[in-house]
Amino acid sequence: MSRLESNLVSTHQEYIYKCNFATKASRALDGKIKYAQQTLIDSIW
């Protein structure tokens, strides 16, 4: 494998890692928002 190929592979793996991280982060944020909304609704009622 040439240097360029190995650079492309590592960049691609880093990209996948970042995408996975972003997905997990957005799911966690989504969960927190839903929890906050539920808490707010419960406190109003």
SEBA-91635 format. One record per residue: x, z, y of N, C-alpha, C, CB in turn; residue in one letter. Coordinates in steps of 0.2 Angstrom, whole numbers, plus 5000, padded with zeros to 4 digits. Atoms other than C-alpha are relative to their C-alpha. Glycine has a CB too. Layout:
REM SEBA-91635
@nX:X nZ:Z nY:Y caX:X caZ:Z caY:Y cX:X cZ:Z cY:Y cbX:X cbZ:Z cbY:Y guro:A
...
This chain:
REM SEBA-91635
@nX:5004 nZ:5000 nY:4994 caX:5000 caZ:5000 caY:5000 cX:5004 cZ:5000 cY:5006 cbX:4995 cbZ:5006 cbY:5000 guro:M
@nX:4996 nZ:5001 nY:4994 caX:5007 caZ:4995 caY:5017 cX:4998 cZ:5006 cY:5005 cbX:4999 cbZ:4993 cbY:5003 guro:S
@nX:5001 nZ:4995 nY:4995 caX:5008 caZ:5007 caY:5032 cX:4993 cZ:4999 cY:5003 cbX:5006 cbZ:5000 cbY:5005 guro:R
@nX:5006 nZ:5002 nY:4997 caX:4994 caZ:4998 caY:5040 cX:4994 cZ:5002 cY:4996 cbX:4999 cbZ:4993 cbY:5002 guro:L
@nX:5005 nZ:4999 nY:5004 caX:4983 caZ:5000 caY:5025 cX:4999 cZ:5008 cY:4999 cbX:5001 cbZ:4997 cbY:4993 guro:E
@nX:5000 nZ:4992 nY:5001 caX:4987 caZ:5019 caY:5023 cX:4997 cZ:5003 cY:5006 cbX:5006 cbZ:5003 cbY:4998 guro:S
@nX:5003 nZ:4998 nY:4994 caX:4983 caZ:5021 caY:5041 cX:4992 cZ:4999 cY:5001 cbX:5003 cbZ:4997 cbY:5006 guro:N
@nX:5007 nZ:5001 nY:5000 caX:4966 caZ:5013 caY:5039 cX:4996 cZ:5004 cY:4996 cbX:4999 cbZ:4992 cbY:4998 guro:L
@nX:5003 nZ:4996 nY:5005 caX:4962 caZ:5023 caY:5024 cX:4999 cZ:5007 cY:5003 cbX:5004 cbZ:5001 cbY:4993 guro:V
@nX:5001 nZ:4993 nY:4997 caX:4966 caZ:5040 caY:5033 cX:4995 cZ:5000 cY:5006 cbX:5007 cbZ:5002 cbY:5002 guro:S
@nX:5005 nZ:5001 nY:4995 caX:4956 caZ:5034 caY:5048 cX:4993 cZ:5000 cY:4998 cbX:5002 cbZ:4994 cbY:5005 guro:T
@nX:5007 nZ:5001 nY:5003 caX:4941 caZ:5030 caY:5037 cX:4998 cZ:5007 cY:4997 cbX:5000 cbZ:4995 cbY:4995 guro:H
@nX:5002 nZ:4993 nY:5003 caX:4942 caZ:5047 caY:5028 cX:4999 cZ:5005 cY:5006 cbX:5006 cbZ:5002 cbY:4996 guro:Q
@nX:5001 nZ:4996 nY:4994 caX:4944 caZ:5056 caY:5045 cX:4993 cZ:4999 cY:5003 cbX:5005 cbZ:4999 cbY:5005 guro:E
@nX:5007 nZ:5002 nY:4997 caX:4928 caZ:5046 caY:5051 cX:4995 cZ:5003 cY:4996 cbX:5000 cbZ:4992 cbY:5000 guro:Y
@nX:5005 nZ:4997 nY:5004 caX:4918 caZ:5051 caY:5036 cX:5000 cZ:5008 cY:5001 cbX:5002 cbZ:4998 cbY:4992 guro:I
@nX:5000 nZ:4993 nY:4999 caX:4924 caZ:5069 caY:5038 cX:4996 cZ:5002 cY:5006 cbX:5007 cbZ:5003 cbY:5000 guro:Y
@nX:5003 nZ:4999 nY:4994 caX:4918 caZ:5069 caY:5056 cX:4993 cZ:4999 cY:5000 cbX:5003 cbZ:4996 cbY:5006 guro:K
@nX:5007 nZ:5002 nY:5001 caX:4902 caZ:5061 caY:5052 cX:4996 cZ:5005 cY:4996 cbX:4999 cbZ:4993 cbY:4996 guro:C
@nX:5003 nZ:4995 nY:5004 caX:4898 caZ:5074 caY:5038 cX:5000 cZ:5006 cY:5004 cbX:5005 cbZ:5001 cbY:4994 guro:N
@nX:5000 nZ:4994 nY:4996 caX:4903 caZ:5088 caY:5050 cX:4994 cZ:5000 cY:5006 cbX:5007 cbZ:5001 cbY:5004 guro:F
@nX:5006 nZ:5001 nY:4995 caX:4891 caZ:5081 caY:5064 cX:4993 cZ:5001 cY:4997 cbX:5001 cbZ:4993 cbY:5003 guro:A
@nX:5007 nZ:4999 nY:5004 caX:4877 caZ:5080 caY:5051 cX:4999 cZ:5007 cY:4999 cbX:5000 cbZ:4996 cbY:4994 guro:T
@nX:5001 nZ:4992 nY:5001 caX:4880 caZ:5098 caY:5046 cX:4998 cZ:5003 cY:5006 cbX:5006 cbZ:5003 cbY:4996 guro:K
@nX:5001 nZ:4997 nY:4993 caX:4881 caZ:5103 caY:5064 cX:4993 cZ:4999 cY:5002 cbX:5005 cbZ:4998 cbY:5005 guro:A
@nX:5007 nZ:5002 nY:4997 caX:4865 caZ:5094 caY:5069 cX:4994 cZ:5004 cY:4996 cbX:4999 cbZ:4993 cbY:5000 guro:S
@nX:5004 nZ:4997 nY:5004 caX:4856 caZ:5101 caY:5054 cX:4999 cZ:5008 cY:5001 cbX:5001 cbZ:4999 cbY:4992 guro:R
@nX:5000 nZ:4993 nY:4998 caX:4861 caZ:5119 caY:5058 cX:4997 cZ:5001 cY:5007 cbX:5008 cbZ:5002 cbY:5000 guro:A
@nX:5003 nZ:5000 nY:4994 caX:4856 caZ:5116 caY:5076 cX:4993 cZ:4999 cY:5000 cbX:5003 cbZ:4995 cbY:5005 guro:L
@nX:5007 nZ:5002 nY:5002 caX:4839 caZ:5109 caY:5070 cX:4997 cZ:5007 cY:4998 cbX:4999 cbZ:4995 cbY:4996 guro:D
@nX:5002 nZ:4994 nY:5003 caX:4837 caZ:5125 caY:5060 cX:4999 cZ:5006 cY:5005 cbX:5004 cbZ:5002 cbY:4994 guro:G
@nX:5000 nZ:4995 nY:4994 caX:4841 caZ:5136 caY:5075 cX:4995 cZ:4999 cY:5005 cbX:5007 cbZ:5001 cbY:5003 guro:K
@nX:5005 nZ:5002 nY:4995 caX:4829 caZ:5127 caY:5086 cX:4993 cZ:5002 cY:4997 cbX:5000 cbZ:4992 cbY:5002 guro:I
@nX:5006 nZ:4999 nY:5004 caX:4815 caZ:5128 caY:5073 cX:4999 cZ:5008 cY:5000 cbX:5000 cbZ:4997 cbY:4993 guro:K
@nX:5000 nZ:4993 nY:5000 caX:4819 caZ:5147 caY:5071 cX:4998 cZ:5003 cY:5007 cbX:5006 cbZ:5003 cbY:4997 guro:Y
@nX:5001 nZ:4997 nY:4993 caX:4819 caZ:5150 caY:5090 cX:4993 cZ:4998 cY:5002 cbX:5005 cbZ:4997 cbY:5005 guro:A
@nX:5007 nZ:5001 nY:4998 caX:4802 caZ:5141 caY:5092 cX:4995 cZ:5004 cY:4996 cbX:4999 cbZ:4992 cbY:4998 guro:Q
@nX:5005 nZ:4995 nY:5004 caX:4794 caZ:5151 caY:5078 cX:5000 cZ:5007 cY:5003 cbX:5003 cbZ:5000 cbY:4993 guro:Q
@nX:4999 nZ:4993 nY:4997 caX:4801 caZ:5167 caY:5086 cX:4996 cZ:5000 cY:5006 cbX:5007 cbZ:5002 cbY:5001 guro:T
@nX:5004 nZ:5000 nY:4993 caX:4794 caZ:5162 caY:5103 cX:4993 cZ:5000 cY:4999 cbX:5002 cbZ:4993 cbY:5004 guro:L
@nX:5007 nZ:5000 nY:5002 caX:4777 caZ:5158 caY:5095 cX:4998 cZ:5007 cY:4998 cbX:4999 cbZ:4994 cbY:4995 guro:I
@nX:5002 nZ:4994 nY:5002 caX:4777 caZ:5174 caY:5086 cX:5000 cZ:5006 cY:5006 cbX:5005 cbZ:5003 cbY:4995 guro:D
@nX:5000 nZ:4995 nY:4994 caX:4781 caZ:5184 caY:5102 cX:4995 cZ:4999 cY:5005 cbX:5007 cbZ:5000 cbY:5003 guro:S
@nX:5005 nZ:5001 nY:4995 caX:4768 caZ:5176 caY:5112 cX:4993 cZ:5002 cY:4997 cbX:4999 cbZ:4992 cbY:5001 guro:I
@nX:5007 nZ:4998 nY:5003 caX:4754 caZ:5179 caY:5099 cX:5001 cZ:5008 cY:4998 cbX:4999 cbZ:4996 cbY:4994 guro:W
